[in-house]
Amino acid sequence: MKRFIDVFIDIKDLSDSAFVESLIAFAEQSPDWKYLNEESARYATMAGEFSCAILKIDNPSRPAVAITNKKGRIYFIANIVPKEVSRISMSEYNDIARSFVKDIRKYARDHDIRLKITVSKESVDLKDIITGNRCRLVFERYMALHPRSYHSLDIERLDMFICCLFRYSKKTFDSEILRGWLMETKGWSEKDTEWCTRRIEIGLDVLSANKKFY
């Protein structure tokens, strides 16, 4: 399954203002990028965080890369919005994001700016969604029988997966990626997909609440 890539920027020991100033300098020195002052100011006000928008000027769609704080010292590309067309494809979005990453990495190296940039995979499969072997085996057992039958035994198998995920998974489970995988890779209907992922979400919430109960 293909997906929009995520780009995370760990600014390490930089202050928020110094990071934004480095993005402004990067855009001013680059022939391919332009810092959007007014849009950046509006975006920062709306987000309530240090944020900015940088235009890709050598692209006919004239896409603006929106960057804001994710959490703590981590910033991320929140969106890429084209100015000349109503929308861009997933492939275009990912190409623009990778172009930004390539250019900002070079700028950071050339100017000795400490940034750690992480880019997620464009193509994901079940191993990327459910990383633990034990939990993935339990989910595959659920998928191998009659997962869309709503039979009590099939629901029980899904519940066993939820319990396994809660007990053994070390990573936060991303149900949105599972939604896409079920619909695009497995051909599930929106109704079946929503039922399955919502049960997982609710099950994890209930187990979390139960753990805190006293």
C-alpha contacts under 8 A as a table, 3 or more apart, distances in Angstrom:
res1	aa1	res2	aa2	distance
1	M	123	S	5.39
1	M	124	V	5.34
1	M	125	D	6.28
1	M	180	G	7.60
1	M	181	W	6.06
1	M	184	E	6.63
1	M	185	T	6.15
2	K	122	E	5.54
2	K	123	S	4.40
2	K	124	V	6.36
3	R	90	M	7.20
3	R	122	E	5.41
3	R	123	S	6.29
3	R	124	V	7.46
4	F	90	M	6.02
4	F	93	Y	7.16
4	F	94	N	6.25
4	F	122	E	6.46
5	I	94	N	6.02
5	I	97	A	7.77
5	I	119	V	6.76
5	I	120	S	5.37
5	I	121	K	6.25
5	I	122	E	5.41
6	D	76	F	7.49
6	D	77	I	6.94
6	D	119	V	5.72
6	D	120	S	5.20
7	V	76	F	5.49
7	V	77	I	5.63
7	V	97	A	7.42
7	V	101	V	7.88
7	V	117	I	7.00
7	V	118	T	5.77
7	V	119	V	4.68
7	V	120	S	6.64
8	F	74	I	6.53
8	F	75	Y	5.74
8	F	76	F	4.36
8	F	77	I	6.89
8	F	117	I	5.67
8	F	118	T	5.14
8	F	119	V	6.55
9	I	74	I	5.54
9	I	75	Y	4.94
9	I	76	F	5.74
9	I	115	L	6.56
9	I	116	K	5.75
9	I	117	I	4.54
9	I	118	T	6.51
10	D	73	R	5.80
10	D	74	I	4.56
10	D	75	Y	6.37
10	D	115	L	5.76
10	D	116	K	4.94
10	D	117	I	6.25
11	I	14	L	5.55
11	I	15	S	7.77
11	I	19	F	6.93
11	I	73	R	5.73
11	I	74	I	6.37
11	I	75	Y	7.43
11	I	114	R	6.74
11	I	115	L	5.02
11	I	116	K	6.68
12	K	73	R	6.39
12	K	114	R	6.61
12	K	115	L	6.41
12	K	116	K	7.45
13	D	114	R	7.53
14	L	18	A	6.03
14	L	19	F	6.12
14	L	114	R	7.61
15	S	18	A	5.11
15	S	19	F	6.22
16	D	19	F	5.17
16	D	20	V	6.41
16	D	50	F	6.58
17	S	20	V	5.20
17	S	21	E	6.11
17	S	50	F	7.31
18	A	21	E	4.97
18	A	22	S	6.13
19	F	22	S	5.07
19	F	23	L	6.42
20	V	23	L	5.03
20	V	24	I	6.30
20	V	50	F	7.36
20	V	51	S	7.52
20	V	52	C	7.39
21	E	24	I	5.02
21	E	25	A	6.22
22	S	25	A	5.05
22	S	26	F	6.00
23	L	26	F	4.92
23	L	27	A	6.18
23	L	35	Y	7.83
24	I	27	A	5.26
24	I	28	E	6.18
24	I	35	Y	5.85
25	A	28	E	5.07
25	A	29	Q	6.18
26	F	29	Q	5.36
26	F	30	S	6.10
26	F	104	I	7.20
26	F	107	Y	6.63
27	A	30	S	5.17
27	A	31	P	7.89
27	A	32	D	7.85
27	A	33	W	5.01
27	A	34	K	4.91
27	A	35	Y	5.44
27	A	54	I	7.19
28	E	31	P	7.90
28	E	33	W	7.41
28	E	34	K	6.33
28	E	35	Y	6.96
30	S	33	W	5.58
30	S	34	K	7.61
32	D	56	K	5.91
32	D	57	I	5.41
32	D	58	D	5.48
33	W	54	I	6.53
33	W	55	L	5.46
33	W	56	K	4.79
33	W	57	I	5.54
33	W	58	D	7.67
34	K	54	I	5.60
34	K	55	L	4.98
34	K	56	K	6.69
34	K	57	I	6.71
35	Y	52	C	7.95
35	Y	53	A	6.47
35	Y	54	I	4.62
35	Y	55	L	6.27
36	L	39	E	5.50
36	L	40	S	5.80
36	L	52	C	7.50
36	L	53	A	5.62
36	L	54	I	5.67
36	L	55	L	6.68
37	N	40	S	5.16
37	N	41	A	6.20
37	N	52	C	7.94
37	N	53	A	7.81
38	E	41	A	5.18
38	E	42	R	6.28
39	E	42	R	5.16
39	E	43	Y	6.00
39	E	52	C	7.34
39	E	53	A	6.34
40	S	43	Y	5.03
40	S	44	A	6.04
40	S	51	S	6.34
40	S	52	C	4.10
40	S	53	A	5.05
41	A	44	A	5.22
41	A	45	T	6.25
41	A	51	S	7.76
41	A	52	C	7.11
42	R	45	T	5.14
42	R	46	M	6.20
43	Y	46	M	5.12
43	Y	47	A	5.98
43	Y	51	S	6.24
43	Y	52	C	6.50
43	Y	53	A	7.69
44	A	47	A	5.12
44	A	48	G	5.69
44	A	49	E	5.48
44	A	50	F	5.50
44	A	51	S	4.65
44	A	52	C	6.59
44	A	68	T	7.84
45	T	48	G	5.19
45	T	49	E	7.22
47	A	50	F	7.87
47	A	51	S	7.31
47	A	68	T	7.74
49	E	68	T	6.83
49	E	69	N	6.36
50	F	68	T	6.23
50	F	69	N	6.59
51	S	66	A	7.50
51	S	67	I	5.60
51	S	68	T	4.26
51	S	69	N	6.80
52	C	66	A	5.94
52	C	67	I	5.41
52	C	68	T	6.59
53	A	64	A	5.94
53	A	65	V	5.40
53	A	66	A	4.49
53	A	67	I	6.24
54	I	64	A	5.34
54	I	65	V	5.15
54	I	66	A	6.70
55	L	62	R	6.54
55	L	63	P	5.83
55	L	64	A	4.26
55	L	65	V	6.25
56	K	59	N	5.96
56	K	62	R	5.69
56	K	63	P	5.56
56	K	64	A	6.20
56	K	65	V	7.58
56	K	96	I	7.94
57	I	60	P	7.69
57	I	62	R	5.65
57	I	63	P	7.68
58	D	62	R	7.28
59	N	62	R	5.24
59	N	63	P	7.13
60	P	84	E	7.31
61	S	82	P	5.47
61	S	83	K	6.24
61	S	84	E	4.95
61	S	85	V	5.90
61	S	88	I	7.88
62	R	82	P	5.52
62	R	83	K	5.38
62	R	84	E	6.00
63	P	80	I	6.16
63	P	81	V	5.25
63	P	82	P	3.81
63	P	83	K	5.81
63	P	84	E	7.85
64	A	80	I	5.50
64	A	81	V	5.16
64	A	82	P	6.04
64	A	83	K	7.26
65	V	77	I	6.76
65	V	78	A	7.93
65	V	79	N	6.24
65	V	80	I	4.56
65	V	81	V	6.63
65	V	97	A	7.80
66	A	77	I	5.72
66	A	78	A	5.64
66	A	79	N	5.29
66	A	80	I	6.00
66	A	81	V	7.69
67	I	75	Y	6.82
67	I	76	F	5.59
67	I	77	I	4.58
67	I	78	A	5.68
67	I	79	N	7.46
68	T	75	Y	5.50
68	T	76	F	5.84
68	T	77	I	6.76
68	T	78	A	6.56
69	N	72	G	7.50
69	N	73	R	7.64
69	N	74	I	6.11
69	N	75	Y	4.19
69	N	76	F	6.32
70	K	73	R	7.95
70	K	74	I	5.49
70	K	75	Y	5.00
70	K	76	F	6.03
71	K	74	I	5.33
71	K	75	Y	7.05
77	I	80	I	7.54
77	I	97	A	7.95
80	I	93	Y	6.66
80	I	97	A	7.92
81	V	87	R	7.53
82	P	85	V	5.89
82	P	86	S	6.88
82	P	87	R	6.40
82	P	88	I	6.92
83	K	86	S	7.56
85	V	88	I	7.36
88	I	92	E	6.07
88	I	93	Y	6.44
89	S	92	E	5.16
89	S	93	Y	6.17
90	M	93	Y	5.03
90	M	94	N	6.16
91	S	94	N	5.17
91	S	95	D	6.09
92	E	95	D	5.03
92	E	96	I	6.17
93	Y	96	I	5.30
93	Y	97	A	6.24
94	N	97	A	5.03
94	N	98	R	6.09
94	N	122	E	7.80
95	D	98	R	5.16
95	D	99	S	6.09
96	I	99	S	4.99
96	I	100	F	6.24
97	A	100	F	5.16
97	A	101	V	6.27
98	R	101	V	4.98
98	R	102	K	6.12
99	S	102	K	5.16
99	S	103	D	6.25
100	F	103	D	5.26
100	F	104	I	5.99
101	V	104	I	5.32
101	V	105	R	5.91
101	V	117	I	7.48
102	K	105	R	5.35
102	K	106	K	6.38
103	D	106	K	5.22
103	D	107	Y	6.22
104	I	107	Y	4.95
104	I	108	A	6.00
105	R	108	A	5.09
105	R	109	R	6.20
105	R	115	L	7.81
105	R	117	I	7.69
106	K	109	R	5.14
106	K	110	D	6.10
107	Y	110	D	5.14
107	Y	111	H	6.12
108	A	111	H	5.27
108	A	112	D	5.72
108	A	113	I	4.66
108	A	114	R	6.77
108	A	115	L	6.89
109	R	112	D	5.14
109	R	113	I	6.39
109	R	114	R	7.93
110	D	113	I	7.93
121	K	124	V	6.59
124	V	127	K	7.75
124	V	128	D	5.72
124	V	129	I	7.30
125	D	128	D	5.48
125	D	129	I	6.61
125	D	181	W	7.43
126	L	129	I	4.99
126	L	130	I	5.87
126	L	131	T	7.80
126	L	136	R	7.72
126	L	181	W	7.79
127	K	130	I	5.32
127	K	131	T	5.14
127	K	132	G	7.83
127	K	136	R	7.38
128	D	131	T	5.55
129	I	173	F	7.69
129	I	174	D	7.18
129	I	177	I	6.83
129	I	178	L	6.57
130	I	133	N	7.85
130	I	135	C	6.88
130	I	136	R	5.58
130	I	173	F	7.71
131	T	135	C	7.86
131	T	136	R	6.99
132	G	135	C	5.49
132	G	136	R	6.01
132	G	168	Y	7.87
132	G	169	S	6.54
133	N	136	R	5.13
133	N	137	L	6.06
134	R	137	L	5.26
134	R	138	V	6.50
134	R	164	C	7.80
135	C	138	V	5.16
135	C	139	F	6.27
135	C	161	F	6.36
135	C	164	C	5.75
135	C	165	L	5.78
135	C	168	Y	7.45
135	C	169	S	7.50
136	R	139	F	5.04
136	R	140	E	6.02
137	L	140	E	5.07
137	L	141	R	6.20
138	V	141	R	5.13
138	V	142	Y	6.49
138	V	157	R	7.76
138	V	160	M	7.29
138	V	161	F	5.49
138	V	164	C	7.71
139	F	142	Y	5.01
139	F	143	M	6.22
139	F	157	R	7.95
139	F	158	L	7.01
139	F	161	F	5.62
140	E	143	M	4.89
140	E	144	A	5.91
141	R	144	A	5.16
141	R	145	L	6.86
141	R	157	R	7.62
142	Y	145	L	6.00
142	Y	146	H	7.40
142	Y	147	P	6.04
142	Y	154	D	6.68
142	Y	157	R	5.42
142	Y	158	L	5.97
142	Y	161	F	7.89
143	M	146	H	6.79
143	M	147	P	5.46
144	A	147	P	7.52
145	L	154	D	7.64
146	H	149	S	5.54
146	H	154	D	6.44
147	P	150	Y	6.99
147	P	154	D	5.75
147	P	155	I	7.63
148	R	154	D	7.99
148	R	192	D	6.51
149	S	154	D	7.14
150	Y	154	D	6.40
150	Y	155	I	6.24
151	H	154	D	5.29
151	H	155	I	6.24
152	S	155	I	5.03
152	S	156	E	6.06
153	L	156	E	4.94
153	L	157	R	6.30
154	D	157	R	5.04
154	D	158	L	6.40
155	I	158	L	5.08
155	I	159	D	6.17
156	E	159	D	4.91
156	E	160	M	6.16
157	R	160	M	5.03
157	R	161	F	6.47
158	L	161	F	5.06
158	L	162	I	6.39
158	L	200	I	7.94
159	D	162	I	4.92
159	D	163	C	6.25
159	D	200	I	7.73
159	D	203	G	7.57
160	M	163	C	5.15
160	M	164	C	6.12
161	F	164	C	4.98
161	F	165	L	5.98
162	I	165	L	5.07
162	I	166	F	6.15
162	I	200	I	5.93
162	I	203	G	6.39
162	I	204	L	6.55
163	C	166	F	5.17
163	C	167	R	6.11
163	C	203	G	7.98
163	C	204	L	7.73
163	C	207	L	7.82
164	C	167	R	5.17
164	C	168	Y	5.87
164	C	169	S	7.58
165	L	168	Y	5.51
165	L	169	S	5.09
166	F	169	S	6.09
166	F	204	L	6.28
166	F	207	L	7.30
169	S	172	T	7.61
174	D	177	I	5.78
174	D	178	L	6.85
175	S	178	L	4.96
175	S	179	R	6.13
175	S	197	T	6.12
175	S	200	I	7.94
175	S	201	E	7.29
176	E	179	R	4.99
176	E	180	G	6.48
177	I	180	G	5.18
177	I	181	W	6.21
178	L	181	W	4.97
178	L	182	L	6.06
178	L	197	T	7.40
179	R	182	L	5.34
179	R	183	M	6.35
179	R	193	T	6.02
179	R	194	E	7.29
179	R	197	T	6.66
180	G	183	M	5.31
180	G	184	E	5.78
180	G	185	T	7.77
181	W	184	E	5.30
181	W	185	T	5.17
181	W	186	K	6.78
182	L	185	T	5.74
182	L	186	K	4.92
182	L	187	G	6.34
182	L	188	W	5.61
182	L	193	T	6.39
183	M	186	K	5.71
183	M	187	G	4.69
183	M	188	W	4.56
183	M	189	S	6.32
183	M	190	E	7.00
183	M	193	T	6.80
184	E	187	G	5.49
184	E	188	W	7.53
188	W	192	D	6.34
188	W	193	T	6.12
189	S	192	D	5.39
189	S	193	T	6.10
190	E	193	T	5.10
190	E	194	E	5.94
191	K	194	E	5.27
191	K	195	W	6.21
192	D	195	W	5.18
192	D	196	C	6.21
193	T	196	C	5.30
193	T	197	T	6.16
194	E	197	T	5.37
194	E	198	R	5.80
195	W	198	R	5.34
195	W	199	R	6.15
196	C	199	R	5.31
196	C	200	I	6.44
197	T	200	I	5.03
197	T	201	E	6.19
198	R	201	E	4.97
198	R	202	I	6.00
199	R	202	I	5.16
199	R	203	G	5.78
200	I	203	G	5.05
200	I	204	L	6.12
201	E	204	L	5.32
201	E	205	D	6.28
202	I	205	D	5.02
202	I	206	V	6.12
203	G	206	V	5.15
203	G	207	L	6.17
204	L	207	L	5.17
204	L	208	S	6.08
205	D	208	S	5.08
205	D	209	A	6.19
206	V	209	A	5.06
206	V	210	N	6.05
207	L	210	N	4.95
207	L	211	K	6.22
208	S	211	K	5.22
208	S	212	K	6.68
209	A	212	K	5.23
209	A	213	F	6.24
210	N	213	F	5.02
